[in-house]
Amino acid sequence: MSKQKMKKYIFLLLVSFQGLLAQVQFEAKVSKQTLGLNERLRIDFSMNDDGDNFVPPNFDGFKVIAGPSQQVSQSWINGRSSFNKTYSYFLLPTQKGSLVIRQASIEINGQIYKTSPIRINVTAAVEQPRDPNDTQVSADDAIHLVAEVSKTSPYINEPITVVYKLYFSYNIGISNWRELDKPKYNDFWSQNIDIKQLVAEEGKYNGERYRYVVLRKTVLYPQKSGRLVIEPLSLDIDVQVPTNRRTVFGQMVLQEGNKRVSAGSKTINVKALPEAGKPEDFSGAVGKFDFKVTPSKTNLKSGESLDLDVAIIGKGNLKLFTLPKPVVPSALEMYDPVHNEQVNTPLTGMVGKIADKYTIIPQYKGKYPIKPMQFSYFDLNTGTYKTITSPEIMVNVMEGPTASGNEVTENTGVNKREILSSAQFKYIMLKTNLKAMKQKDFFGSPWFYSLTILPFLCIPFIVLFRKKKEAIDSDVMGNKIKLSNRLAKKYLSEAKKEIGNKEPFYIALEKALHNFLKAKLNIETSEMSKDKISTLLLSRNAQPETVSAFINLTENCEFARYAPSSSVAIQQDYDKAVTVISELEKQI
């Protein structure tokens, strides 16, 4: 053997060995792994071999704003071929935090390959630099979200308001917006004020004229002192921005865009209430109040009841403190109160009335005093504590039994024997513990024997099921045909859903046709050529007209993805695909 032939054989051997070592690669790459809430992310799914049935992930936590776009490249260098196919998407995050882009999958040479999950860290919105040479209108300078705080240094439980306004210039339009991050009011009691209708008004922002709408109004009551932070409100806004281009009639062309804005966090420095002069019975009331204790009647018979109404009226944190509780003689039986609130919360803070109504029933004849009650609050106007004292109330029980041997002093109302009202119901049994007189054992019962025999009766069914499953699993070709049939139906259904979108429609329709051929002709995508498809279909007794229609349809899918087409043409292609596939099903 000559040296030249020897070198040739060695070269062929190395080329073959290199082909054996070549591995299929399918991976996902992102443009960045940390981005702001208002930044875009590009992700590429690349493979070094041609594949079918690409399935992207769900992109949870992201919005797809462009894609998929497909790129294919193939080259020969020094006798070696390289192939690359890429599906690209552009995403916009819809929430902050650590998000995961899950696995994508593709079928290459009959095997399924999957990418590895990718973790993306999404932070708050970041400032994006603008090109100084760009002279057209930008949404970055035309939209501003502002949080206006009424007071940044309040006392604990002093009301403050936060009003969120969206400013936008006169030369842009806004069609819709969505909340990305709702403001969080940690360590605040909060109350949102409903805005029934958004009305655009004129105002100024940084000395320039803008239009604005009030999106949200919130009343806050700080619950502790120190530096408290109000988390920001963030919006995703659809805008129409004018460009430098004009129509043939001279009208300015508008460009659809997307802008994300944030009101920014606000820091509130909350002052503690002063310790000097603070009453012992102070329960946290802050504002301006009036305190009233009113009995429904003071003269009654034994066994009759009276209602004692303890009410606070005014402006302040009415829902955030407790009312004082009356102290009555033991000869008067007092029940738990019924609480009632009549409070409105306008932008200036809570105003209205809160009250506790007590029902009191005397047991014996006599006179019984209800001691004066005190209510203390912190007055914001004067910066001091104030205390209101109610008058003493004398309850006169004119008729009824007298407490013999246990006298009750008329003036003091002190009963020398404690009256335990709960003892009246001591003879009633409130809880029961019933047991069946006869109980049947589970051992030896019909249920016991049924459950014992049931596992043995299931054994033949398990054996038959296992044999059937092994037979199905061993039929590799049949399973492959079934899978292709299912995929053809799936992609045909997906094409029907995408009739309004040209490129996704034709991608799905082309996949449906390829999987139909795989199922009926038992060939792979790499083997599909027009001549071979025609020959195989005609050999299976398909009509020449139907075969010609099928070939024309596949060619139309390839051409229509890159050429303009109307919705009518797309619908016609779908109807034609259904008809051709149905005819081939009957003829083959």
C-alpha positions in Angstrom: 0.0 0.0 0.0 1.4 3.4 -1.0 2.0 6.2 1.5 -0.6 8.4 -0.3 -3.4 5.8 0.1 -2.3 5.3 3.7 -2.7 9.0 4.5 -6.1 9.0 2.8 -7.3 6.1 4.9 -6.0 7.8 8.1 -7.8 11.0 7.2 -11.1 9.3 6.6 -10.6 7.4 9.9 -10.1 10.6 11.8 -13.1 12.3 10.2 -15.3 9.3 11.1 -14.0 9.2 14.6 -14.6 13.0 15.0 -18.2 12.5 13.8 -18.7 9.8 16.4 -17.5 12.2 19.1 -19.7 15.0 18.0 -22.4 15.6 20.6 -25.8 17.4 20.3 -25.9 20.6 22.2 -29.0 22.5 23.2 -28.6 25.4 25.6 -30.3 28.6 26.7 -28.3 31.9 27.0 -29.6 35.3 28.4 -28.3 38.8 27.8 -28.0 39.5 31.6 -28.9 37.7 34.8 -29.6 40.9 36.9 -31.8 43.6 35.5 -34.3 46.3 36.6 -38.0 46.0 36.5 -38.0 48.4 33.5 -35.3 46.6 31.5 -35.6 44.1 28.7 -34.1 40.6 28.7 -33.0 38.6 25.6 -32.9 34.8 25.7 -31.6 32.6 23.0 -32.2 28.8 22.7 -29.4 27.5 20.5 -28.7 24.0 19.1 -25.9 22.6 16.9 -28.2 20.1 15.0 -31.5 20.6 13.2 -34.5 19.7 15.4 -38.3 19.8 15.4 -41.1 20.3 17.9 -39.5 23.2 19.8 -41.4 23.9 23.0 -40.5 27.1 24.9 -40.9 27.5 28.7 -43.9 29.3 30.1 -41.8 32.4 31.1 -43.6 32.8 34.4 -42.9 36.3 35.8 -42.1 37.7 32.4 -44.1 39.2 29.5 -43.0 38.2 25.9 -42.7 41.5 23.9 -41.1 40.0 20.8 -40.4 36.5 19.4 -39.8 33.9 18.7 -37.4 34.9 15.9 -35.5 32.1 14.2 -31.9 32.2 12.8 -30.2 29.3 11.0 -26.5 29.3 10.0 -24.4 26.5 8.4 -20.8 26.7 7.2 -17.9 24.5 5.9 -14.4 25.2 7.1 -11.5 23.0 6.2 -13.8 20.1 5.4 -15.7 20.4 8.7 -19.3 21.5 8.8 -20.9 23.6 11.5 -24.6 24.1 12.1 -26.5 26.5 14.4 -30.2 27.1 14.9 -31.4 29.7 17.4 -34.9 30.7 18.7 -34.7 34.2 20.3 -37.2 36.0 22.6 -37.3 39.5 24.2 -38.9 39.5 27.7 -40.0 42.2 30.1 -40.3 41.2 33.8 -43.6 41.7 35.5 -42.5 41.4 39.1 -39.4 41.9 41.3 -37.5 39.1 43.0 -35.6 35.9 42.0 -37.4 34.5 38.9 -36.6 31.2 37.2 -36.9 30.6 33.4 -37.7 26.9 33.2 -36.6 24.3 30.7 -37.2 24.4 26.9 -37.3 21.2 24.9 -36.7 20.1 21.3 -36.7 16.8 19.4 -33.4 16.0 17.5 -33.0 12.7 15.7 -35.8 11.1 17.6 -34.5 12.2 21.1 -35.8 14.9 23.4 -33.2 17.5 24.6 -33.9 20.1 27.3 -32.1 23.2 28.5 -31.1 23.9 32.1 -33.2 26.3 34.1 -31.8 29.9 34.4 -32.3 32.1 37.5 -32.8 35.8 36.9 -32.6 38.5 39.6 -35.1 41.4 39.0 -34.5 44.6 41.0 -36.4 47.8 41.2 -36.7 50.1 38.2 -33.3 51.6 37.2 -32.6 54.8 35.4 -31.8 54.3 31.7 -29.5 56.7 29.9 -30.9 58.5 26.9 -29.1 59.0 23.6 -28.3 62.8 23.4 -28.5 62.7 19.6 -32.1 61.4 19.7 -34.4 64.4 19.0 -37.8 62.7 18.9 -40.2 62.7 21.9 -39.3 60.1 24.5 -41.7 58.7 27.1 -38.8 58.9 29.6 -39.2 62.7 29.9 -42.9 62.8 29.3 -44.3 60.6 32.1 -43.7 60.9 35.9 -45.4 59.1 38.8 -45.3 61.2 42.0 -46.3 60.3 45.6 -47.3 63.5 47.5 -47.2 63.1 51.3 -49.1 65.6 53.4 -46.7 65.4 56.4 -43.3 63.7 56.8 -42.9 64.2 60.6 -46.2 63.2 62.4 -46.9 61.9 65.8 -47.9 58.3 66.5 -51.5 57.9 65.4 -51.6 61.3 63.7 -53.2 61.0 60.2 -51.2 61.7 57.1 -52.2 61.3 53.4 -50.4 59.9 50.4 -51.8 61.0 47.0 -50.3 59.3 43.9 -50.4 61.4 40.7 -49.4 60.4 37.2 -48.1 63.4 35.2 -47.9 63.2 31.4 -47.1 65.7 28.7 -49.5 67.0 26.1 -47.8 65.4 23.1 -48.1 61.7 24.2 -51.1 59.4 24.7 -51.8 56.8 27.4 -54.1 53.9 26.6 -53.7 51.6 29.6 -51.6 50.9 32.7 -51.1 48.0 35.1 -49.8 48.0 38.7 -46.5 46.1 39.0 -45.8 46.8 42.7 -48.4 48.0 45.1 -47.3 50.3 47.9 -46.7 48.6 51.2 -47.5 50.4 54.4 -45.6 48.5 57.1 -46.2 49.7 60.6 -49.1 51.9 59.4 -52.8 51.6 59.7 -54.0 52.4 56.2 -57.3 53.2 54.5 -57.7 53.6 50.7 -60.1 56.2 49.5 -62.1 55.1 46.4 -61.7 57.1 43.2 -64.9 56.5 41.2 -63.7 58.2 38.0 -60.2 59.3 36.7 -60.3 62.9 35.6 -57.4 64.5 33.7 -56.5 67.9 35.1 -53.8 70.5 34.3 -50.9 71.1 36.7 -47.2 71.8 36.8 -44.3 69.4 37.4 -40.8 70.9 37.8 -42.1 74.2 36.6 -43.5 72.8 33.3 -47.2 72.4 32.3 -48.5 68.8 32.4 -51.7 66.9 32.5 -52.2 64.6 35.4 -54.6 62.1 37.0 -55.0 61.1 40.6 -54.6 57.3 40.7 -54.8 56.5 44.4 -55.5 58.3 47.8 -54.5 56.7 51.1 -54.9 57.8 54.7 -52.2 56.5 57.0 -51.8 56.3 60.8 -48.3 55.5 62.0 -48.3 52.9 64.7 -44.7 53.2 66.0 -42.1 55.9 66.3 -38.9 56.2 64.3 -38.1 56.1 60.5 -40.8 54.3 58.6 -40.6 53.6 54.9 -43.5 53.6 52.4 -42.7 51.1 49.6 -43.2 52.6 46.1 -46.0 52.2 43.6 -44.8 51.0 40.2 -46.8 51.0 36.9 -46.4 49.5 33.5 -47.9 52.0 31.0 -48.9 51.6 27.3 -48.1 54.9 25.5 -48.3 56.4 22.0 -45.2 58.6 21.3 -45.0 60.9 18.2 -42.0 60.2 15.9 -40.2 62.3 13.3 -42.0 60.6 10.5 -45.3 61.8 8.9 -47.9 60.3 6.6 -48.5 61.3 3.0 -51.2 63.7 4.4 -48.7 65.4 6.7 -50.0 63.7 9.9 -47.5 62.7 12.5 -46.9 59.0 12.9 -47.4 57.6 16.4 -45.3 54.8 17.8 -46.7 52.3 20.3 -44.4 52.0 23.3 -44.2 50.8 26.8 -43.0 52.8 29.9 -42.5 51.7 33.5 -42.5 54.3 36.2 -42.1 54.2 40.0 -43.1 56.8 42.6 -40.0 56.0 44.7 -40.0 55.1 48.4 -40.9 57.7 51.0 -39.4 58.0 54.5 -41.6 59.2 57.4 -40.0 60.3 60.7 -42.6 59.5 63.3 -42.4 61.3 66.7 -43.3 59.5 69.9 -46.0 60.9 72.1 -44.6 62.9 75.0 -44.2 61.2 78.4 -44.7 64.4 80.4 -48.3 64.6 81.6 -49.4 61.3 80.1 -52.4 60.0 82.2 -52.3 56.4 83.6 -55.5 55.5 81.8 -54.3 56.8 78.4 -55.2 54.1 75.7 -53.7 55.7 72.6 -56.4 58.2 71.5 -55.0 61.0 69.4 -57.1 63.8 68.0 -60.1 66.0 69.2 -62.9 64.2 71.0 -66.0 64.5 73.2 -66.9 61.8 75.8 -70.4 60.9 76.9 -71.9 58.3 79.2 -75.7 58.1 78.9 -78.2 55.7 80.7 -81.5 54.8 79.0 -83.2 55.4 82.4 -82.3 55.6 86.1 -85.6 54.6 87.8 -86.6 51.0 87.3 -87.9 47.8 89.0 -85.9 44.7 90.0 -85.6 42.5 86.9 -86.0 45.3 84.5 -83.0 46.4 82.4 -81.3 49.6 81.4 -78.9 50.4 78.6 -75.7 52.3 79.4 -74.2 54.0 76.3 -70.5 54.9 76.5 -69.7 57.0 73.4 -66.8 59.0 72.0 -67.4 61.6 69.2 -64.9 63.6 67.2 -62.0 63.4 64.8 -58.9 61.2 65.3 -57.9 57.6 65.3 -61.3 56.3 66.4 -60.8 52.7 65.3 -57.4 52.4 67.0 -58.1 52.6 70.8 -60.4 51.0 73.4 -63.2 52.7 75.2 -63.2 52.9 79.1 -65.3 50.3 80.8 -67.8 51.2 83.5 -67.5 50.0 87.1 -70.9 49.0 88.7 -71.9 47.6 92.1 -72.0 43.8 92.3 -75.8 44.0 92.8 -76.1 45.1 89.2 -75.6 42.4 86.7 -73.7 43.8 83.6 -73.4 42.0 80.3 -70.8 42.3 77.6 -71.2 45.4 75.4 -72.4 45.7 71.9 -69.8 47.7 69.9 -71.0 50.2 67.3 -68.9 52.3 64.9 -70.2 55.2 62.7 -66.9 56.3 61.2 -66.0 57.9 57.9 -62.5 58.3 56.6 -62.1 61.2 54.2 -58.7 62.5 53.1 -58.3 64.5 56.4 -58.6 61.4 58.6 -61.2 59.5 60.6 -64.3 61.3 61.9 -67.5 60.1 63.5 -68.6 58.2 66.6 -67.8 54.9 68.4 -69.9 53.5 71.2 -70.2 50.5 73.6 -73.7 49.7 74.8 -74.0 47.8 78.1 -77.1 46.0 79.3 -77.5 46.2 83.1 -80.1 44.3 85.2 -80.5 45.1 89.0 -81.1 42.2 91.4 -82.4 44.0 94.5 -84.3 47.0 95.6 -82.1 50.1 96.5 -80.0 52.8 95.1 -76.8 51.9 93.3 -74.2 54.4 92.0 -72.2 54.0 88.7 -68.9 55.6 89.4 -67.6 58.5 87.1 -65.6 57.4 84.1 -62.6 59.1 82.6 -61.3 59.3 79.0 -57.9 60.7 78.1 -56.5 61.7 74.7 -53.6 63.6 73.1 -54.7 66.9 71.5 -52.7 67.6 68.3 -53.7 71.3 68.3 -52.2 72.0 71.7 -49.7 69.2 71.9 -51.0 68.2 75.4 -53.0 65.5 77.0 -56.6 66.2 78.0 -59.0 64.2 80.2 -62.8 64.2 80.2 -64.7 62.9 83.3 -68.3 61.8 83.1 -70.8 62.5 86.0 -71.8 59.8 88.5 -75.0 58.0 87.6 -77.4 56.9 90.4 -79.6 53.9 89.6 -82.8 53.8 91.7 -84.5 50.4 91.9 -87.9 51.2 93.4 -89.5 47.7 93.6 -88.1 44.2 94.2 -86.7 41.9 96.8 -84.5 43.2 99.6 -81.1 41.6 100.2 -81.9 40.1 103.6 -78.8 39.8 105.8 -76.7 41.1 103.0 -77.5 44.8 103.0 -76.5 47.1 100.3 -75.5 50.6 101.3 -77.7 53.2 99.4 -75.0 55.7 98.9 -72.0 53.5 98.3 -73.8 50.5 96.7 -71.4 48.1 98.5 -72.8 44.6 98.6 -71.5 42.6 101.6 -72.1 39.3 99.7 -70.8 38.7 96.2 -73.7 37.7 93.9 -72.6 35.0 91.5 -75.2 35.0 88.7 -73.6 31.9 87.1 -74.7 29.8 90.1 -78.3 30.2 88.9 -77.7 27.7 86.1 -75.6 25.2 88.1 -78.2 22.5 87.9 -78.2 22.4 84.1 -75.8 20.0 82.5 -74.2 21.8 79.5 -72.0 19.0 78.2 -72.9 15.4 77.3 -70.8 12.3 76.8 -73.0 9.7 75.2 -71.8 6.1 74.5 -73.4 3.3 72.5 -74.9 0.5 74.6 -73.7 -2.2 72.2 -70.6 -2.0 70.0 -69.6 -4.3 67.2 -66.0 -5.4 66.8 -64.3 -4.9 63.4 -62.6 -8.3 63.6 -64.9 -10.9 62.1 -67.2 -8.4 60.5 -68.2 -8.4 56.7 -65.9 -5.4 56.2 -63.0 -7.3 57.7 -63.4 -10.3 55.4 -64.0 -8.1 52.3 -60.8 -6.1 52.8 -58.8 -9.3 53.5 -59.9 -11.0 50.2 -59.7 -7.9 48.0 -55.9 -7.8 47.4 -56.0 -11.5 46.2 -58.8 -10.7 43.7 -56.7 -7.8 42.3 -53.7 -10.0 41.4 -55.0 -11.3 38.0 -55.9 -7.8 36.9 -52.4 -6.5 37.8 -50.8 -9.4 35.8 -52.9 -8.6 32.7 -52.3 -4.9 33.0 -48.5 -5.5 33.2 -48.4 -7.8 30.2 -50.5 -5.3 28.2 -48.1 -2.5 29.1 -45.0 -4.5 28.2 -46.5 -5.2 24.8 -47.2 -1.5 24.2 -43.8 -0.5 25.4 -42.0 -3.0 23.1 -43.8 -1.6 20.0 -41.3 1.2 19.4 -42.5 1.9 15.9 -46.1 2.0 16.8 -45.4 4.3 19.7 -43.5 6.6 17.5 -46.4 6.7 15.0 -48.8 7.4 17.8 -46.6 10.3 19.1 -46.4 11.8 15.6 -50.2 11.5 15.2 -50.7 13.3 18.5 -48.2 16.0 17.6 -49.8 16.6 14.1 -53.2 17.1 15.8 -51.7 19.3 18.4 -49.9 21.6 16.0 -53.0 21.8 13.7 -55.0 22.9 16.6 -52.3 25.4 17.6 -52.3 26.8 14.0 -56.1 27.3 14.3 -55.6 29.4 17.4 -52.9 31.5 15.7 -54.9 32.4 12.5 -54.6 36.0 13.4 -50.7 35.9 13.7 -49.0 35.0 10.5 -45.6 33.7 11.5 -46.7 31.5 14.5 -49.5 30.2 12.3 -47.3 29.0 9.5 -44.7 27.6 11.9 -47.4 25.5 13.6 -49.0 24.4 10.3 -45.6 23.3 8.9 -44.9 21.2 12.1 -48.4 19.7 11.7 -47.6 18.6 8.1 -44.2 17.2 9.0 -45.6 15.1 11.9 -48.4 13.9 9.6 -45.8 12.6 7.2 -43.8 11.0 10.0 -46.9 9.1 11.2 -48.1 8.0 7.8 -44.8 7.4 5.8 -42.4 6.5 8.7 -39.7 9.0 7.6 -37.7 11.6 9.5 -37.6 15.4 8.9 -34.1 15.2 7.4 -35.4 12.7 4.8 -38.2 14.8 3.6 -37.8 16.0 0.0 -40.6 16.8 -2.5 -39.7 13.9 -4.8 -39.5 11.3 -2.0 -42.7 12.5 -0.4 -44.5 12.3 -3.8 -43.2 8.9 -4.5 -44.1 7.5 -1.1 -47.6 9.0 -1.1 -48.3 7.7 -4.7 -47.1 4.2 -3.6 -49.6 4.3 -0.8 -52.5 4.7 -3.4 -52.8 8.5 -2.8 -54.4 10.4 -5.7 -52.0 12.6 -7.8 -54.2 15.7 -7.3 -54.1 15.3 -3.5 -50.4 14.7 -3.5 -49.8 17.8 -5.6 -52.1 19.9 -3.3 -50.0 18.6 -0.3 -46.7 19.6 -1.9 -48.0 23.0 -2.9 -49.2 23.6 0.7 -45.8 22.8 2.2 -44.1 25.2 -0.3 -46.7 27.9 0.6 -45.8 27.5 4.3 -42.2 28.2 3.6 -42.9 31.1 1.4 -45.7 32.7 3.4 -43.6 33.1 6.6 -41.4 35.6 4.9 -43.9 37.3 2.5 -46.9 39.5 3.3 -50.2 37.8 3.4 -53.8 38.6 4.5 -56.0 37.0 7.1 -58.2 35.7 4.2 -55.2 33.8 2.7 -54.2 32.4 6.1 -57.7 31.1 6.6 -57.7 29.6 3.1 -54.4 27.8 3.8 -55.8 26.4 7.1 -59.0 25.1 5.3 -56.8 23.6 2.6 -54.6 21.8 5.1 -57.6 20.3 6.9 -59.0 19.1 3.5 -55.8 17.7 2.2 -54.9 15.8 5.4 -58.5 14.4 5.6 -58.2 13.2 1.9 -54.8 11.6 2.5 -56.2 9.8 5.6 -58.9 8.2 3.4 -56.6 7.4 0.5 -53.5 6.0 2.2 
